[in-house]
Amino acid sequence: YFTPTLILISSALALQHLAEHYSDKKYGFLAAIVFCTFPVTIMYGRTMLLDFAVAGMIVSVLHHFELTSPTNRNRMILIGILAGITGLTKYAYLYLGAWISIISLLRKQTEQSKFIALGYGIIILLFLIKNQLYTGWVLGPLQSQISGTMASTGSILNESVVYTPEVFLTEFIEQWQVFLFCIALYGTILIIKQKKEFAINYLLLIFPAVVLHGYI
């Protein structure tokens, strides 16, 4: 249990630091505690389920992205590298680095977009080279991810899908106590009102993941 527990603690600390940045230490600590007391966290947090590690990684990428000046090239490259590592930890999140770069480009932050893409591209290129050397195919272990996504898409088109967005939403809501859900909703509204850019960035970053997990 040592490694999974360490990963879980790291994810909680990443959430705590992000919460402290937008509130204070007291509320930041509470955010980490709430995360650790979710039923799914209690049940699977100390297993090798990668979702908890990825959750902490995404929070860390978002935190670094918010704190870093668009003119800091080295930090932007680092954000791209972190996003690439996040995607390679769980392939469903491979979009993250490219998506951040595209968002920056659409906001006409060309330099920021370029250096994030550079960092992300370095990690992905090394991954593809490794695949070619060890498996003989550049996509290597991505085969199962691609075939699974195509099969799921086929089920949606054939209307034979079992895991629907309604099931996804129901299972998500079931993780929350009513009181905590209301507090989280209230906090989300406050963040949107006071830190609009952060809220938009967060929603944009997780939107593809919600579509992948909740629909495809």
Solvent accessible surface area in square Angstrom, and as a share of the most:
residue,aa,sasa,rsa
1,Y,176,0.67
2,F,158,0.66
3,T,70,0.41
4,P,14,0.09
5,T,40,0.23
6,L,93,0.46
7,I,55,0.28
8,L,21,0.11
9,I,88,0.45
10,S,59,0.38
11,S,5,0.03
12,A,8,0.06
13,L,83,0.42
14,A,16,0.13
15,L,47,0.23
16,Q,33,0.15
17,H,98,0.44
18,L,16,0.08
19,A,23,0.18
20,E,40,0.18
21,H,89,0.40
22,Y,50,0.19
23,S,62,0.40
24,D,64,0.33
25,K,157,0.66
26,K,125,0.53
27,Y,115,0.44
28,G,0,0.00
29,F,112,0.47
30,L,86,0.43
31,A,29,0.22
32,A,8,0.06
33,I,77,0.39
34,V,36,0.21
35,F,30,0.13
36,C,45,0.27
37,T,72,0.42
38,F,32,0.13
39,P,53,0.33
40,V,53,0.30
41,T,4,0.02
42,I,123,0.62
43,M,126,0.56
44,Y,96,0.37
45,G,2,0.02
46,R,129,0.47
47,T,56,0.33
48,M,120,0.53
49,L,80,0.40
50,L,75,0.37
51,D,52,0.27
52,F,14,0.06
53,A,10,0.08
54,V,2,0.01
55,A,38,0.29
56,G,7,0.06
57,M,60,0.27
58,I,24,0.12
59,V,23,0.13
60,S,37,0.24
61,V,2,0.01
62,L,1,0.01
63,H,28,0.13
64,H,59,0.26
65,F,22,0.09
66,E,45,0.20
67,L,89,0.44
68,T,12,0.07
69,S,54,0.35
70,P,64,0.40
71,T,116,0.67
72,N,62,0.32
73,R,140,0.51
74,N,121,0.62
75,R,81,0.30
76,M,1,0.00
77,I,38,0.19
78,L,70,0.35
79,I,0,0.00
80,G,0,0.00
81,I,46,0.23
82,L,50,0.25
83,A,0,0.00
84,G,0,0.00
85,I,74,0.38
86,T,1,0.01
87,G,0,0.00
88,L,48,0.24
89,T,35,0.20
90,K,54,0.23
91,Y,55,0.21
92,A,14,0.11
93,Y,21,0.08
94,L,34,0.17
95,Y,44,0.17
96,L,1,0.01
97,G,0,0.00
98,A,40,0.31
99,W,71,0.25
100,I,1,0.01
101,S,10,0.06
102,I,79,0.40
103,I,11,0.06
104,S,0,0.00
105,L,97,0.48
106,L,135,0.67
107,R,82,0.30
108,K,178,0.75
109,Q,61,0.27
110,T,80,0.47
111,E,76,0.34
112,Q,8,0.04
113,S,7,0.05
114,K,105,0.45
115,F,28,0.12
116,I,0,0.00
117,A,42,0.33
118,L,85,0.42
119,G,0,0.00
120,Y,32,0.12
121,G,32,0.31
122,I,75,0.38
123,I,29,0.14
124,I,32,0.16
125,L,103,0.51
126,L,107,0.53
127,F,17,0.07
128,L,46,0.23
129,I,82,0.42
130,K,88,0.37
131,N,0,0.00
132,Q,91,0.40
133,L,135,0.67
134,Y,174,0.66
135,T,77,0.45
136,G,53,0.51
137,W,111,0.39
138,V,60,0.34
139,L,53,0.27
140,G,2,0.02
141,P,55,0.34
142,L,17,0.09
143,Q,97,0.43
144,S,85,0.55
145,Q,71,0.32
146,I,69,0.35
147,S,64,0.41
148,G,40,0.38
149,T,47,0.28
150,M,133,0.59
151,A,66,0.51
152,S,29,0.19
153,T,53,0.31
154,G,25,0.24
155,S,34,0.22
156,I,34,0.17
157,L,138,0.69
158,N,112,0.58
159,E,156,0.70
160,S,73,0.47
161,V,51,0.29
162,V,134,0.77
163,Y,95,0.36
164,T,35,0.21
165,P,54,0.34
166,E,119,0.53
167,V,55,0.32
168,F,54,0.23
169,L,100,0.50
170,T,70,0.41
171,E,82,0.37
172,F,99,0.41
173,I,80,0.40
174,E,119,0.53
175,Q,51,0.23
176,W,56,0.20
177,Q,123,0.55
178,V,121,0.69
179,F,146,0.61
180,L,49,0.24
181,F,69,0.29
182,C,70,0.42
183,I,89,0.45
184,A,35,0.27
185,L,97,0.48
186,Y,132,0.50
187,G,26,0.25
188,T,66,0.38
189,I,86,0.44
190,L,60,0.30
191,I,59,0.30
192,I,76,0.39
193,K,151,0.64
194,Q,130,0.58
195,K,89,0.38
196,K,132,0.56
197,E,114,0.51
198,F,17,0.07
199,A,9,0.07
200,I,69,0.35
201,N,5,0.03
202,Y,91,0.34
203,L,95,0.47
204,L,60,0.30
205,L,5,0.02
206,I,42,0.21
207,F,123,0.51
208,P,24,0.15
209,A,11,0.08
210,V,65,0.37
211,V,49,0.28
212,L,59,0.29
213,H,67,0.30
214,G,4,0.04
215,Y,110,0.42
216,I,63,0.32
